[in-house]
Amino acid sequence: MPLITRSLLLLLAALSAPVAPAQEAPKGLPAEVVRVQPQPLVRDLEAIGSLKANESAIISPELTGRIGAIHFQEGQPVTRGDKLFTLEDSSYRATLAEVEASRRLSQVEYDQAEQLLSRKLGSQHERDKAQAQLNIYRARVNRARTELEKMTLYAPFSGVMGLRNVSVGDYVRAGDDLVELVDLERLKVEFRVPEVYLAQINVGQTVEITTDAFPGQIFEGEIYASAPRLDERGRSLQVRARIANPDGKLQPGLFARVRLILERKDAALMLPEQAILPQGQNFFVYRVEDGKVAQVAVTLGQRSQGQVEVLSGLEAGDVVVTAGQLKLRPGAPLTPIFVDESQATAGGRS
């Protein structure tokens, strides 16, 4: 084929080929970004504590005697004033009868001395002596009655009976432990907080309790008291909170993880921690403005689960770089890649 004809064919083929569109100029380096959005934030404090009974008492006799009767079942709920134990009291009844008889005789002697004195046949000294003797026997009667009453033991408050240590017929002495009575309607949780939180601990604050015995369950309570002084060894404050326990699920002695709610915010500005650029004592972020990088100083607040609160420097809707900052410089163009695609169409400075 002649050279001229071949060149003509190549020219015609080039003219008939489709023209490729012009490529767009690059917008800048790609970087992952997020849009700042308000979200709820709870500022809290975690501590370790132990559950205690709201009220607990070891039932013990004040006098020596033999157990005559037991009026409860172990683990049974009782009401304040219910009878728990009766000690064998025959000797105390006999003592009461004896001093009652002596008191009646002393009353007769006093009445006679009073009549003789009124007729001027007796002396005032004899009357006063008889009156003193009568007062002595009255006191002995009161003491004997009190001792007899103490042979029956009653529940000092409503609660649940523990496991008893005695049986009918056992001989017990004053102060011996017979059984424990525990109030389980409400429990106390006792924990300690560092001294730096002293000004933030107040009566009525909410606490959340979790235990290994019931994983995944949260029990709520509130602070009702704190110690009047700090522990000098650990520089910590001892705090107590009450927890409702209507179904009796929780037990005294359980290990507890305590979460103390210090503050609640409905609309806090939160960022991933990797978006923060520390420089000395200051903190910065890269904000996207009109497709370019702008360095913005920020003030940080609470950190929580990989997020950090921004107190100042940003507004809701701002787009902030979260990855790739090392390749960027203030004023450089940037191609934003939203971590959450749903944020890409939202309004903002980008």
MOPE-V374872 format. One record per pair of residues at least 24 apart in sequence whose ideal C-beta (glycine too) atoms are under 8 Angstrom apart, sorted by sequence separation. I is the first residue (numbers start at 1). GAP is how many residues later the second one is. D is the distance in Angstrom with one decimal. If there is no record, write none. Layout:
# MOPE-V374872
i->I gap->GAP d->D
i->I gap->GAP d->D
This chain:
# MOPE-V374872
i->61 gap->24 d->7.4
i->63 gap->24 d->7.3
i->65 gap->24 d->7.0
i->106 gap->24 d->7.2
i->109 gap->24 d->7.1
i->110 gap->24 d->4.6
i->157 gap->24 d->7.3
i->159 gap->24 d->4.1
i->160 gap->24 d->5.4
i->219 gap->24 d->5.3
i->220 gap->24 d->7.8
i->276 gap->24 d->7.0
i->59 gap->25 d->6.1
i->109 gap->25 d->7.6
i->153 gap->25 d->7.4
i->156 gap->25 d->7.2
i->158 gap->25 d->6.7
i->159 gap->25 d->6.7
i->201 gap->25 d->6.0
i->219 gap->25 d->7.9
i->285 gap->25 d->7.9
i->59 gap->26 d->7.3
i->61 gap->26 d->6.3
i->155 gap->26 d->6.1
i->157 gap->26 d->6.0
i->159 gap->26 d->7.9
i->219 gap->26 d->7.9
i->106 gap->27 d->5.0
i->107 gap->27 d->5.9
i->158 gap->27 d->7.7
i->287 gap->27 d->7.1
i->106 gap->28 d->4.4
i->285 gap->28 d->7.3
i->293 gap->28 d->7.2
i->63 gap->29 d->7.9
i->285 gap->29 d->7.1
i->317 gap->29 d->7.0
i->319 gap->29 d->5.2
i->106 gap->30 d->7.7
i->273 gap->30 d->6.9
i->317 gap->30 d->5.8
i->318 gap->30 d->6.1
i->319 gap->30 d->6.4
i->103 gap->31 d->7.1
i->106 gap->31 d->4.6
i->219 gap->31 d->6.7
i->287 gap->31 d->5.5
i->288 gap->31 d->4.2
i->317 gap->31 d->4.0
i->318 gap->31 d->5.9
i->319 gap->31 d->4.0
i->189 gap->32 d->6.5
i->198 gap->32 d->7.5
i->276 gap->32 d->6.2
i->287 gap->32 d->6.7
i->288 gap->32 d->7.4
i->317 gap->32 d->7.2
i->268 gap->33 d->7.5
i->273 gap->33 d->5.7
i->287 gap->33 d->5.6
i->288 gap->33 d->6.9
i->103 gap->34 d->3.8
i->207 gap->34 d->4.7
i->209 gap->34 d->5.9
i->270 gap->34 d->7.9
i->272 gap->34 d->6.3
i->273 gap->34 d->6.8
i->286 gap->34 d->6.7
i->287 gap->34 d->7.7
i->102 gap->35 d->4.9
i->103 gap->35 d->5.9
i->195 gap->35 d->5.8
i->214 gap->35 d->6.9
i->272 gap->35 d->6.3
i->273 gap->35 d->5.2
i->285 gap->35 d->5.0
i->286 gap->35 d->4.0
i->293 gap->35 d->5.0
i->295 gap->35 d->4.5
i->201 gap->36 d->6.4
i->207 gap->36 d->7.9
i->214 gap->36 d->7.9
i->271 gap->36 d->6.7
i->272 gap->36 d->7.8
i->285 gap->36 d->7.2
i->293 gap->36 d->6.7
i->294 gap->36 d->6.2
i->103 gap->37 d->7.3
i->213 gap->37 d->8.0
i->223 gap->37 d->7.9
i->270 gap->37 d->4.5
i->271 gap->37 d->5.8
i->293 gap->37 d->5.5
i->294 gap->37 d->7.7
i->99 gap->38 d->6.2
i->102 gap->38 d->7.3
i->103 gap->38 d->5.2
i->201 gap->38 d->6.2
i->213 gap->38 d->7.8
i->270 gap->38 d->7.0
i->293 gap->38 d->6.4
i->192 gap->39 d->7.1
i->198 gap->39 d->5.9
i->211 gap->39 d->7.2
i->270 gap->39 d->5.9
i->271 gap->39 d->5.8
i->286 gap->39 d->5.6
i->292 gap->39 d->5.8
i->293 gap->39 d->5.1
i->195 gap->40 d->4.7
i->197 gap->40 d->7.6
i->269 gap->40 d->6.8
i->270 gap->40 d->7.3
i->292 gap->40 d->6.6
i->293 gap->40 d->7.9
i->99 gap->41 d->4.3
i->100 gap->41 d->5.8
i->194 gap->41 d->6.9
i->195 gap->41 d->6.4
i->213 gap->41 d->5.9
i->268 gap->41 d->5.2
i->269 gap->41 d->4.5
i->292 gap->41 d->5.7
i->293 gap->41 d->5.4
i->99 gap->42 d->5.0
i->192 gap->42 d->6.9
i->194 gap->42 d->5.7
i->195 gap->42 d->6.6
i->212 gap->42 d->8.0
i->286 gap->42 d->5.9
i->291 gap->42 d->5.9
i->292 gap->42 d->6.4
i->193 gap->43 d->6.3
i->194 gap->43 d->7.9
i->211 gap->43 d->5.1
i->212 gap->43 d->6.3
i->271 gap->43 d->7.8
i->291 gap->43 d->6.4
i->100 gap->44 d->7.9
i->192 gap->44 d->4.1
i->193 gap->44 d->5.3
i->211 gap->44 d->6.6
i->286 gap->44 d->7.7
i->96 gap->45 d->7.1
i->99 gap->45 d->5.1
i->192 gap->45 d->6.5
i->211 gap->45 d->5.6
i->269 gap->45 d->5.8
i->275 gap->45 d->5.2
i->192 gap->46 d->5.5
i->193 gap->46 d->6.0
i->210 gap->46 d->7.2
i->211 gap->46 d->7.4
i->269 gap->46 d->7.8
i->275 gap->46 d->6.6
i->288 gap->46 d->6.1
i->191 gap->47 d->7.9
i->192 gap->47 d->7.0
i->209 gap->47 d->5.0
i->210 gap->47 d->4.8
i->269 gap->47 d->6.5
i->275 gap->47 d->4.5
i->96 gap->48 d->4.0
i->190 gap->48 d->6.8
i->191 gap->48 d->5.8
i->209 gap->48 d->7.1
i->274 gap->48 d->5.7
i->277 gap->48 d->6.2
i->288 gap->48 d->5.6
i->95 gap->49 d->5.1
i->96 gap->49 d->6.1
i->190 gap->49 d->7.4
i->209 gap->49 d->6.0
i->210 gap->49 d->7.6
i->267 gap->49 d->7.9
i->271 gap->49 d->6.1
i->274 gap->49 d->6.5
i->190 gap->50 d->5.2
i->191 gap->50 d->7.9
i->208 gap->50 d->7.5
i->209 gap->50 d->7.8
i->272 gap->50 d->5.2
i->189 gap->51 d->7.0
i->207 gap->51 d->5.6
i->208 gap->51 d->4.3
i->271 gap->51 d->7.6
i->92 gap->52 d->7.0
i->95 gap->52 d->7.5
i->96 gap->52 d->5.6
i->188 gap->52 d->5.3
i->189 gap->52 d->5.2
i->207 gap->52 d->6.7
i->188 gap->53 d->7.1
i->207 gap->53 d->5.3
i->208 gap->53 d->7.2
i->188 gap->54 d->6.0
i->189 gap->54 d->6.0
i->206 gap->54 d->7.9
i->207 gap->54 d->7.1
i->92 gap->55 d->5.4
i->93 gap->55 d->6.3
i->187 gap->55 d->7.2
i->188 gap->55 d->7.5
i->205 gap->55 d->6.5
i->206 gap->55 d->4.6
i->92 gap->56 d->4.5
i->186 gap->56 d->5.3
i->187 gap->56 d->5.0
i->205 gap->56 d->6.5
i->186 gap->57 d->6.6
i->205 gap->57 d->7.6
i->186 gap->58 d->5.9
i->187 gap->58 d->5.1
i->89 gap->59 d->5.9
i->92 gap->59 d->5.9
i->185 gap->59 d->7.9
i->186 gap->59 d->5.9
i->201 gap->59 d->7.7
i->290 gap->59 d->7.4
i->291 gap->59 d->7.3
i->185 gap->60 d->6.4
i->289 gap->60 d->5.1
i->290 gap->60 d->7.9
i->184 gap->61 d->5.8
i->185 gap->61 d->6.8
i->288 gap->61 d->6.7
i->289 gap->61 d->7.5
i->89 gap->62 d->4.0
i->200 gap->62 d->5.3
i->287 gap->62 d->6.9
i->288 gap->62 d->4.4
i->88 gap->63 d->7.7
i->89 gap->63 d->7.9
i->187 gap->63 d->5.5
i->87 gap->64 d->4.3
i->184 gap->64 d->5.0
i->86 gap->65 d->6.8
i->87 gap->65 d->7.4
i->187 gap->65 d->6.6
i->191 gap->65 d->7.5
i->197 gap->65 d->7.5
i->86 gap->66 d->5.1
i->87 gap->66 d->7.8
i->184 gap->66 d->7.7
i->85 gap->67 d->7.2
i->86 gap->67 d->7.8
i->184 gap->67 d->7.6
i->189 gap->67 d->5.3
i->191 gap->67 d->4.7
i->193 gap->67 d->7.0
i->85 gap->68 d->4.3
i->184 gap->68 d->7.7
i->83 gap->69 d->6.3
i->84 gap->69 d->4.8
i->189 gap->69 d->6.2
i->83 gap->70 d->7.6
i->84 gap->70 d->6.3
i->182 gap->70 d->6.5
i->83 gap->71 d->5.8
i->84 gap->71 d->5.9
i->82 gap->72 d->6.6
i->81 gap->73 d->5.6
i->82 gap->73 d->4.6
i->81 gap->74 d->6.3
i->80 gap->75 d->5.6
i->79 gap->76 d->6.8
i->80 gap->76 d->6.8
i->78 gap->77 d->4.7
i->80 gap->77 d->5.0
i->84 gap->77 d->7.7
i->80 gap->78 d->4.9
i->79 gap->79 d->5.0
i->78 gap->80 d->6.7
i->77 gap->81 d->7.4
i->78 gap->81 d->6.7
i->77 gap->82 d->7.1
i->78 gap->82 d->7.6
i->77 gap->83 d->5.2
i->78 gap->83 d->5.9
i->63 gap->84 d->6.2
i->76 gap->84 d->7.2
i->77 gap->84 d->7.7
i->75 gap->85 d->6.5
i->76 gap->85 d->5.3
i->87 gap->85 d->7.5
i->65 gap->86 d->6.1
i->75 gap->86 d->6.4
i->63 gap->87 d->5.4
i->74 gap->87 d->5.9
i->75 gap->87 d->7.7
i->62 gap->88 d->5.0
i->63 gap->88 d->6.6
i->73 gap->88 d->7.2
i->74 gap->88 d->7.0
i->75 gap->88 d->7.9
i->160 gap->88 d->7.4
i->61 gap->89 d->7.4
i->72 gap->89 d->5.1
i->74 gap->89 d->5.3
i->61 gap->90 d->8.0
i->74 gap->90 d->6.0
i->61 gap->92 d->6.5
i->85 gap->93 d->6.3
i->59 gap->94 d->5.9
i->70 gap->94 d->6.9
i->84 gap->94 d->8.0
i->84 gap->95 d->7.3
i->70 gap->96 d->8.0
i->70 gap->97 d->7.6
i->70 gap->98 d->6.0
i->57 gap->99 d->5.8
i->67 gap->99 d->5.5
i->69 gap->99 d->6.5
i->57 gap->100 d->7.4
i->67 gap->100 d->6.9
i->68 gap->100 d->7.0
i->67 gap->101 d->5.3
i->55 gap->102 d->5.5
i->67 gap->102 d->6.2
i->56 gap->103 d->7.7
i->66 gap->103 d->6.5
i->67 gap->103 d->4.9
i->78 gap->103 d->7.3
i->55 gap->104 d->6.7
i->66 gap->104 d->7.0
i->67 gap->104 d->7.9
i->66 gap->105 d->5.0
i->67 gap->105 d->6.4
i->74 gap->105 d->7.8
i->53 gap->106 d->8.0
i->65 gap->106 d->7.5
i->66 gap->106 d->7.4
i->64 gap->107 d->7.8
i->65 gap->107 d->6.6
i->64 gap->108 d->7.1
i->64 gap->109 d->5.0
i->64 gap->110 d->5.7
i->61 gap->111 d->5.6
i->63 gap->111 d->5.7
i->61 gap->112 d->7.7
i->62 gap->112 d->5.6
i->61 gap->113 d->5.9
i->62 gap->113 d->8.0
i->60 gap->114 d->7.5
i->61 gap->114 d->7.6
i->60 gap->115 d->5.3
i->61 gap->115 d->6.6
i->60 gap->116 d->5.9
i->60 gap->117 d->6.0
i->61 gap->117 d->7.0
i->59 gap->118 d->7.9
i->60 gap->118 d->6.1
i->58 gap->119 d->5.1
i->59 gap->119 d->4.9
i->58 gap->120 d->7.7
i->59 gap->120 d->5.1
i->58 gap->121 d->7.7
i->59 gap->121 d->7.3
i->58 gap->122 d->5.5
i->59 gap->122 d->5.9
i->57 gap->123 d->7.2
i->58 gap->123 d->8.0
i->56 gap->124 d->6.4
i->57 gap->124 d->5.1
i->56 gap->125 d->6.9
i->56 gap->126 d->4.7
i->55 gap->127 d->7.5
i->56 gap->127 d->6.9
i->55 gap->128 d->4.1
i->53 gap->129 d->4.6
i->54 gap->129 d->4.6
i->53 gap->130 d->5.8
i->54 gap->130 d->7.6
i->53 gap->131 d->6.7
i->54 gap->131 d->6.7
i->54 gap->132 d->4.4
i->54 gap->133 d->6.0
i->53 gap->134 d->6.5
i->54 gap->134 d->5.9
i->52 gap->135 d->6.7
i->53 gap->135 d->7.2
i->51 gap->136 d->5.2
i->52 gap->136 d->4.5
i->51 gap->137 d->7.2
i->52 gap->137 d->7.4
i->51 gap->138 d->5.5
i->52 gap->138 d->5.9
i->50 gap->139 d->7.2
i->49 gap->140 d->4.7
i->50 gap->140 d->5.8
i->49 gap->141 d->5.6
i->50 gap->141 d->7.7
i->49 gap->142 d->3.2
i->48 gap->143 d->6.4
i->49 gap->143 d->8.0
i->47 gap->144 d->4.3
i->47 gap->145 d->6.5
i->47 gap->146 d->5.8
i->45 gap->148 d->6.3
i->45 gap->152 d->6.0
i->51 gap->158 d->7.9
i->49 gap->160 d->7.8
i->51 gap->160 d->7.7
i->54 gap->188 d->7.0
i->51 gap->192 d->7.7
i->56 gap->196 d->7.1
i->51 gap->199 d->6.0
i->53 gap->199 d->4.3
i->51 gap->200 d->7.1
i->52 gap->200 d->5.4
i->51 gap->201 d->5.5
i->52 gap->201 d->7.8
i->51 gap->202 d->6.4
i->50 gap->203 d->6.9
i->51 gap->203 d->4.4
i->50 gap->204 d->7.3
i->50 gap->205 d->6.5
i->51 gap->205 d->5.5
i->50 gap->206 d->6.3
i->48 gap->207 d->7.6
i->49 gap->207 d->4.6
i->48 gap->208 d->7.5
i->49 gap->208 d->7.7
i->48 gap->209 d->6.5
i->49 gap->209 d->4.7
i->47 gap->210 d->7.9
i->48 gap->210 d->7.0
i->46 gap->211 d->6.9
i->47 gap->211 d->4.5
i->46 gap->212 d->6.9
i->46 gap->213 d->5.6
i->47 gap->213 d->6.6
i->45 gap->214 d->7.5
i->46 gap->214 d->7.6
i->44 gap->215 d->5.3
i->45 gap->215 d->4.4
i->44 gap->216 d->6.1
i->44 gap->217 d->5.6
i->45 gap->217 d->5.8
i->43 gap->218 d->7.8
i->44 gap->218 d->6.0
i->42 gap->219 d->6.1
i->43 gap->219 d->4.7
i->43 gap->220 d->4.1
i->42 gap->221 d->7.4
i->43 gap->221 d->7.6
i->42 gap->222 d->5.4
i->43 gap->222 d->7.5
i->41 gap->223 d->7.6
i->42 gap->223 d->7.7
i->40 gap->224 d->7.4
i->41 gap->224 d->4.5
i->40 gap->225 d->6.7
i->40 gap->226 d->5.7
i->40 gap->227 d->7.6
i->41 gap->227 d->3.6
i->38 gap->228 d->7.8
i->39 gap->228 d->7.3
i->40 gap->228 d->7.2
i->38 gap->229 d->3.6
i->39 gap->229 d->6.3
i->41 gap->229 d->6.7
i->38 gap->230 d->6.6
i->38 gap->231 d->6.2
i->39 gap->231 d->5.6
i->37 gap->232 d->7.8
i->36 gap->233 d->5.4
i->36 gap->234 d->7.9
i->36 gap->235 d->6.6
i->34 gap->237 d->7.2
i->34 gap->238 d->6.8
i->34 gap->241 d->7.3
i->31 gap->255 d->7.9
i->33 gap->255 d->6.1
i->43 gap->259 d->5.1
i->41 gap->261 d->6.8
i->42 gap->262 d->8.0
i->28 gap->263 d->7.1
i->41 gap->263 d->7.0
i->27 gap->264 d->6.5
i->28 gap->264 d->7.7
i->41 gap->268 d->6.1
i->36 gap->274 d->7.3
i->36 gap->278 d->5.4
i->38 gap->278 d->5.3
i->36 gap->279 d->7.2
i->37 gap->279 d->6.3
i->36 gap->280 d->5.9
i->37 gap->280 d->7.7
i->36 gap->281 d->6.6
i->35 gap->282 d->6.4
i->36 gap->282 d->4.6
i->35 gap->283 d->7.2
i->36 gap->283 d->7.6
i->35 gap->284 d->5.3
i->36 gap->284 d->6.1
i->34 gap->285 d->7.3
i->35 gap->285 d->7.8
i->33 gap->286 d->5.0
i->34 gap->286 d->6.0
i->33 gap->287 d->6.3
i->33 gap->288 d->5.4
i->34 gap->288 d->5.4
i->32 gap->289 d->7.1
i->33 gap->289 d->6.3
i->31 gap->290 d->4.9
i->32 gap->290 d->5.1
i->32 gap->291 d->4.0
i->31 gap->292 d->6.5
i->32 gap->292 d->6.2
i->31 gap->293 d->3.7
i->30 gap->294 d->7.1
i->31 gap->294 d->7.4
i->29 gap->295 d->6.9
i->31 gap->296 d->7.5
i->31 gap->297 d->6.3
i->29 gap->298 d->5.3
i->29 gap->299 d->6.5
i->29 gap->303 d->7.1
i->31 gap->303 d->5.6
i->33 gap->303 d->4.4
i->35 gap->303 d->7.2
i->28 gap->304 d->6.1
i->29 gap->304 d->7.7
i->30 gap->304 d->7.7
i->31 gap->304 d->7.2
i->33 gap->304 d->6.6
i->34 gap->304 d->7.1
i->28 gap->305 d->2.9
i->29 gap->305 d->6.2
i->30 gap->305 d->4.4
i->31 gap->305 d->6.7
i->32 gap->305 d->5.1
i->33 gap->305 d->5.9
i->34 gap->305 d->5.4
i->35 gap->305 d->7.7
i->27 gap->306 d->5.6
i->28 gap->306 d->4.5
i->29 gap->306 d->6.7
i->30 gap->306 d->7.9
i->31 gap->306 d->6.6
i->32 gap->306 d->7.8
i->33 gap->306 d->7.2
i->34 gap->306 d->6.7
i->37 gap->306 d->7.8
i->26 gap->307 d->8.0
i->27 gap->307 d->7.4
i->28 gap->307 d->5.4
i->30 gap->307 d->5.4
i->32 gap->307 d->5.5
i->27 gap->308 d->4.8
i->35 gap->308 d->4.2
i->26 gap->309 d->8.0
i->34 gap->309 d->6.7
i->35 gap->311 d->5.6
i->35 gap->313 d->5.7
i->35 gap->315 d->7.9
i->33 gap->317 d->7.4
